[in-house]
């Protein structure tokens, strides 16, 4: 088994800095694997009836974390799960809907088994959320995980810089001076960078001496990574995280306005850098919608133009199946998008044919929220909203019950906010680093809720 150079460099300091005998190290050591693109992972594939099942190193990492949590739970008890009951109920309802709507869908045949495999992997990553409260039972035990994220972010940004300079290859070969995927993937790299940057800003606002080095590493790596990834959706998530930091700092009477303002200015500069990297794409998309020069039929797929087409189709699928949608990943099936194609072609007459979904290019909706509506209907949307509300209430309450602002208690909420922004540019894809970031964030929120419960005075 081999790892990419930046991954090994990021992992080694985290291992040396912590003890292998503590359960808190398990998620910290698993995180570098979870943020490694599948093409760099050892994996095994086997045939199951009409589909193929893949087991990657990241699956092993998830299961190791889950087994470690189960061992600790049997040994020390399951009480840390109790304060986040609302979160578990909402998340469980969403996953139950994913699983049941895999087998009760508008499509049929061999596709059902293939979608069942991805649904199982999507549910598998949720084990990370349940595991963290059991493994991180005290505030200090979250530090290895925070450092692991910062170091992996630094390694990913360093590797992306080499790709940008044309020193090393990326997925499609050596293509310098453009947005780079590092060893993670474009949107996953953006999510990792955004989470690192938000963590750094929170640490600077909190001004705890033990977190200043963490802030330096995560801040520089995160900001540069945001620019190199070039994903505008990550800027939305980071902006939401900065707003949350400002609100939490104000509620805790922590003076951090200058830090937050400086971070906001840095994000604006990062957005400007993204605009430079993707300026031609923005201009072509505007012309496709008749803004600027006369619109002409596009000869190739442009990201935002394509996303607009797919979003339009996703909305129409939802309107045709509003209650429970067309089933998990059903929006990528020809039986679902096919009836909507004539209307889409009329609405986007200047868009290249390849931008429209087809059996050769089953693009899907490419927006997690619209896909939820299309695949799971209002029922799925309500479950997702309930999960968001439970996460926000638990996260804010846990931070406010502790004295002062603390990055260890706020990081989970910030990671979820960054991930929520990036999900707006991706469909619900199972087994990717963004899944891991989301579930780790939810797990940290649940863990901080358990810590906050211990701070409450006895009644």
C-alpha positions in Angstrom: 0.0 0.0 0.0 1.4 3.4 -0.9 0.4 7.0 -0.2 1.0 10.2 -2.1 3.9 12.3 -0.8 1.9 15.1 0.7 -0.4 12.7 2.4 2.5 10.9 4.1 4.0 14.2 5.1 0.7 15.4 6.6 0.1 12.1 8.5 3.5 11.6 10.1 3.5 14.8 12.4 0.0 13.9 13.6 1.1 10.4 14.5 4.2 11.7 16.3 2.3 14.4 18.2 -0.2 12.1 19.7 -0.4 8.8 21.6 -1.6 5.6 19.8 -3.1 4.4 23.1 -5.9 7.0 23.2 -9.2 6.4 21.4 -9.2 10.1 20.4 -6.4 9.4 18.0 -8.4 7.0 15.9 -10.5 9.6 13.9 -7.4 11.8 13.7 -5.4 9.0 12.0 -8.3 8.0 9.8 -8.9 11.6 8.5 -5.9 11.6 6.0 -7.3 8.4 4.3 -10.8 9.9 4.2 -9.5 12.9 2.3 -7.7 10.9 -0.3 -9.2 10.6 -3.8 -10.3 7.1 -4.7 -7.9 6.9 -7.6 -5.0 7.0 -5.1 -6.5 4.4 -2.8 -5.9 0.6 -2.8 -9.2 -1.0 -3.5 -10.9 -4.3 -4.2 -13.9 -4.8 -6.6 -16.1 -7.9 -6.9 -19.2 -8.6 -8.8 -22.6 -8.8 -7.1 -25.3 -10.0 -9.4 -25.7 -7.3 -12.1 -23.5 -4.7 -10.4 -20.0 -4.2 -9.0 -19.1 -3.5 -5.4 -15.9 -1.6 -4.5 -14.2 -1.7 -1.1 -11.7 1.1 -0.8 -9.2 2.1 1.9 -11.5 4.8 3.0 -14.2 2.2 3.8 -11.8 0.4 6.0 -11.0 3.7 7.8 -14.7 4.3 8.4 -15.2 0.8 9.8 -12.1 1.1 12.0 -13.4 4.3 13.6 -16.8 2.7 14.1 -15.4 -0.5 15.7 -13.2 1.6 18.0 -16.2 3.6 19.0 -18.2 0.5 19.7 -15.4 -0.9 21.9 -15.3 2.4 23.9 -19.0 2.4 24.1 -19.2 -1.1 25.6 -16.4 -0.2 28.0 -17.3 3.3 29.1 -21.0 3.6 28.3 -23.2 5.2 25.6 -24.2 8.3 27.6 -22.5 10.8 25.2 -25.0 9.9 22.5 -28.0 11.0 24.6 -27.8 14.8 24.3 -27.9 14.7 20.5 -31.0 12.6 20.3 -32.7 15.1 18.0 -29.8 15.0 15.6 -29.9 11.2 15.5 -33.6 11.1 14.9 -33.5 13.6 12.0 -30.4 12.1 10.4 -31.9 8.6 10.9 -35.1 9.7 9.2 -33.2 11.0 6.2 -31.1 7.9 5.8 -34.1 5.6 6.3 -35.8 7.5 3.5 -32.7 7.1 1.3 -32.7 3.4 1.9 -36.4 2.8 1.5 -36.7 4.9 -1.6 -33.9 2.9 -3.2 -36.3 -0.1 -3.4 -39.6 1.8 -4.0 -38.7 3.9 -7.0 -40.0 4.9 -10.4 -37.1 3.1 -12.2 -36.8 -0.7 -12.1 -34.5 -3.6 -13.0 -30.8 -3.9 -12.6 -30.5 -0.2 -11.6 -32.0 -0.8 -8.2 -29.1 -3.0 -7.0 -26.5 -0.5 -8.3 -28.3 2.3 -6.4 -28.6 0.1 -3.3 -24.8 -0.2 -3.2 -24.3 3.6 -3.2 -27.1 4.0 -0.6 -25.3 1.5 1.7 -22.1 3.5 1.3 -23.9 6.8 1.9 -25.3 5.3 5.2 -21.9 3.8 6.1 -20.2 7.2 6.3 -22.9 8.2 8.9 -21.1 5.9 11.3 -18.4 8.6 11.6 -21.0 11.0 13.1 -22.1 8.4 15.7 -18.6 7.4 16.6 -17.1 10.8 17.5 -19.1 11.5 20.7 -18.1 8.0 21.9 -14.4 8.6 21.1 -14.0 12.3 22.0 -15.5 12.4 25.5 -13.5 15.4 26.7 -12.7 18.7 25.1 -9.0 18.1 24.9 -9.4 14.9 22.9 -10.6 16.9 19.8 -7.2 18.5 19.3 -5.6 15.6 17.4 -8.5 15.7 15.0 -8.2 19.5 14.5 -4.5 19.2 13.9 -5.0 16.3 11.5 -7.4 18.4 9.4 -4.9 21.3 9.4 -1.9 19.1 8.4 -3.9 17.4 5.7 -5.0 20.8 4.4 -1.4 22.0 4.3 -0.3 18.8 2.4 -3.2 19.2 0.0 -2.4 22.8 -0.7 1.3 22.1 -1.1 0.5 19.4 -3.7 -1.9 21.7 -5.5 0.7 24.4 -5.7 3.0 21.9 -7.4 0.2 21.0 -9.8 -0.4 24.7 -10.5 3.2 25.2 -11.3 3.2 22.3 -13.6 5.7 20.2 -11.5 3.4 17.3 -10.9 0.4 15.7 -12.7 -3.2 16.1 -11.7 -6.0 13.7 -12.6 -6.0 14.7 -16.3 -2.2 15.1 -16.6 0.0 18.1 -16.3 -2.2 21.2 -16.7 -0.6 24.2 -14.9 -2.1 27.6 -14.2 -5.7 26.5 -13.6 -7.9 25.3 -10.7 -6.3 22.2 -9.2 -7.8 19.1 -7.4 -4.7 18.3 -5.3 -4.9 14.6 -4.2 -8.5 15.1 -3.1 -10.7 16.4 -6.0 -11.8 19.9 -6.9 -14.9 20.3 -4.6 -13.5 18.1 -1.8 -10.3 20.1 -1.8 -12.3 23.3 -1.6 -14.3 21.9 1.3 -11.2 20.8 3.1 -9.6 24.2 2.6 -12.7 26.0 3.7 -13.0 24.0 6.9 -9.3 24.6 7.7 -9.7 28.3 7.1 -12.8 28.6 9.3 -11.1 26.6 12.1 -8.2 29.0 11.9 -10.4 32.1 12.1 -12.3 30.8 15.1 -9.0 30.0 16.9 -7.7 33.5 16.2 -10.9 35.0 17.6 -10.9 32.8 20.6 -7.2 33.8 21.3 -6.3 30.7 23.3 -2.5 30.3 23.2 -2.5 26.6 22.6 -4.4 27.1 19.3 -2.3 29.8 17.7 0.0 27.4 15.9 -3.0 25.5 14.7 -4.5 28.8 13.4 -1.3 29.6 11.5 -1.1 26.3 9.7 -4.8 25.9 9.0 -5.2 29.6 8.0 -2.5 29.8 5.4 -3.2 26.4 3.9 -6.9 26.9 3.9 -6.9 30.3 2.2 -4.5 29.3 -0.5 -6.4 26.1 -1.0 -9.7 27.9 -1.5 -8.1 29.9 -4.4 -6.4 26.9 -6.0 -9.6 24.8 -5.9 -11.5 27.6 -7.5 -14.9 26.4 -6.2 -17.3 29.3 -5.7 -19.7 27.2 -3.6 -17.0 26.9 -1.0 -16.9 30.7 -0.6 -20.6 30.6 0.3 -19.9 28.0 3.0 -17.0 29.9 4.4 -19.0 33.1 4.4 -21.7 31.3 6.5 -19.0 30.0 8.8 -17.5 33.5 9.3 -21.0 34.8 10.1 -21.5 32.1 12.7 -18.1 33.0 14.3 -19.1 36.6 14.5 -22.5 35.8 16.1 -21.0 33.3 18.5 -18.2 35.7 19.5 -20.7 38.5 20.1 -22.9 36.2 22.2 -19.9 35.2 24.3 -18.7 38.8 24.5 -15.5 38.0 22.8 -13.9 40.9 21.0 -13.1 39.5 17.6 -14.5 42.0 15.1 -11.1 42.9 13.6 -10.2 39.2 13.1 -13.5 38.4 11.4 -13.4 41.5 9.3 -9.8 40.6 8.2 -10.9 37.1 7.4 -13.9 38.4 5.4 -11.5 40.6 3.4 -9.3 37.6 2.8 -12.3 35.6 1.6 -13.2 38.4 -0.8 -9.6 38.3 -2.2 -9.9 34.5 -2.5 -13.2 35.0 -4.4 -11.4 37.5 -6.7 -8.6 34.9 -7.2 -11.3 32.3 -8.2 -12.8 34.9 -10.6 -9.4 35.2 -12.3 -9.0 31.5 -12.6 -12.5 31.0 -13.9 -13.2 34.4 -15.6 -13.5 32.9 -19.1 -16.0 30.4 -17.9 -18.1 33.0 -16.2 -18.1 35.2 -19.3 -19.1 32.3 -21.6 -21.9 31.3 -19.2 -23.2 34.9 -19.2 -23.2 35.0 -23.0 -25.1 31.7 -23.1 -27.9 33.4 -21.2 -27.9 36.4 -23.6 -25.9 38.7 -21.3 -23.2 40.7 -23.2 -22.4 39.6 -26.7 -25.1 37.9 -28.8 -25.7 34.4 -27.5 -24.6 31.6 -29.8 -24.9 27.9 -29.6 -22.2 26.6 -27.3 -19.9 23.9 -28.7 -19.0 22.5 -25.3 -20.2 22.1 -21.8 -19.5 25.1 -19.5 -19.9 24.4 -15.8 -22.5 27.0 -14.8 -24.4 26.7 -18.0 -24.7 23.0 -17.6 -25.6 23.3 -13.9 -28.5 25.6 -14.9 -29.8 23.1 -17.3 -29.6 20.3 -14.8 -31.1 22.4 -12.0 -34.1 23.2 -14.3 -34.6 19.5 -15.0 -34.3 18.7 -11.3 -37.0 21.2 -10.4 -39.3 19.8 -13.1 -38.7 16.2 -11.8 -39.6 17.4 -8.3 -42.8 19.1 -9.5 -43.8 15.9 -11.2 -43.2 13.8 -8.1 -43.5 16.2 -5.2 -44.2 13.9 -2.2 -41.4 11.3 -2.1 -39.5 12.0 -5.4 -38.4 9.4 -7.9 -36.2 7.4 -5.6 -32.5 7.5 -4.5 -30.4 8.7 -7.5 -33.5 8.4 -9.6 -33.0 11.9 -11.1 -30.0 10.5 -13.0 -32.2 7.8 -14.7 -33.6 8.3 -18.2 -37.1 7.3 -17.0 -37.0 10.4 -14.7 -35.2 13.1 -16.8 -36.4 11.9 -20.2 -39.9 13.4 -20.1 -38.4 16.8 -19.1 -35.8 17.1 -21.9 -38.1 18.7 -24.5 -38.9 21.6 -22.1 -35.3 21.9 -21.1 -34.2 22.2 -24.8 -36.8 24.9 -25.3 -35.7 26.8 -22.2 -31.9 26.6 -23.1 -31.8 26.7 -26.9 -28.2 27.9 -27.1 -26.7 25.2 -24.9 -24.6 22.4 -26.3 -26.4 19.0 -26.5 -23.8 17.4 -24.4 -24.9 19.5 -21.4 -28.2 17.7 -21.3 -28.4 14.3 -19.6 -28.5 11.2 -21.7 -27.8 7.5 -21.2 -24.2 8.2 -22.3 -24.0 11.1 -19.9 -26.2 10.6 -16.8 -25.1 13.8 -15.2 -27.7 13.9 -12.4 -28.8 17.2 -10.8 -25.4 18.2 -9.4 -27.0 20.1 -6.5 -27.6 18.1 -3.3 -30.6 20.2 -2.2 -32.3 20.0 -5.6 -31.4 16.3 -5.8 -33.0 15.8 -2.4 -36.2 17.3 -3.7 -36.1 15.4 -7.0 -35.1 12.0 -5.5 -36.8 12.1 -2.1 -39.5 14.9 -2.5 -40.9 17.0 0.3 -40.4 14.2 2.7 -36.6 14.2 2.1 -36.5 18.0 2.3 -38.3 18.0 5.6 -35.9 15.4 7.1 -32.9 17.4 5.8 -34.3 20.7 7.3 -34.9 18.9 10.6 -31.3 17.7 10.6 -30.0 21.2 9.8 -32.1 22.7 12.6 -31.0 20.1 15.2 -27.4 20.6 14.2 -27.6 24.4 14.5 -29.5 24.3 17.9 -27.1 21.8 19.4 -24.0 23.5 18.0 -24.9 27.0 19.2 -26.2 25.9 22.6 -23.0 23.9 23.2 -20.7 26.9 22.5 -22.8 29.3 24.5 -22.9 27.1 27.6 -19.1 27.0 27.8 -17.1 30.0 29.1 -15.8 32.1 26.2 -15.4 31.0 22.6 -13.5 27.8 22.0 -12.5 26.4 18.6 -12.8 22.8 19.9 -16.5 23.4 20.6 -17.3 25.4 17.5 -15.3 23.5 14.9 -18.1 20.9 14.2 -20.7 23.6 13.5 -18.2 25.5 11.2 -17.3 22.3 9.3 -21.0 21.6 8.7 -21.6 25.1 7.4 -18.7 24.9 5.0 -19.8 21.5 3.8 -23.4 22.8 3.3 -22.1 25.5 0.9 -20.1 23.0 -1.2 -23.1 20.6 -1.4 -24.8 23.2 -3.5 -22.3 22.4 -6.3 -22.4 18.6 -6.0 -25.1 15.9 -6.0 -25.4 13.4 -3.1 -22.4 11.3 -4.0 -21.6 8.4 -1.7 -18.1 7.8 -0.3 -16.3 11.1 -1.1 -14.3 13.3 1.3 -17.2 15.8 1.5 -19.3 13.0 3.0 -16.6 12.5 5.6 -16.3 16.2 6.4 -20.1 16.5 6.8 -20.3 13.5 9.1 -17.2 14.5 11.1 -18.8 17.9 11.6 -22.1 16.4 12.7 -20.2 14.1 15.1 -18.2 17.0 16.6 -21.5 18.9 17.2 -22.9 15.8 19.0 -19.7 15.5 21.0 -19.8 19.2 22.1 -23.4 18.7 23.1 -22.3 15.9 25.4 -19.6 18.2 26.9 -22.1 21.0 27.3 -24.5 18.7 29.2 -21.7 18.0 31.7 -21.4 21.8 32.3 -25.0 22.2 33.3 -25.6 22.7 37.0 -27.5 19.9 38.7 -31.2 20.5 39.1 
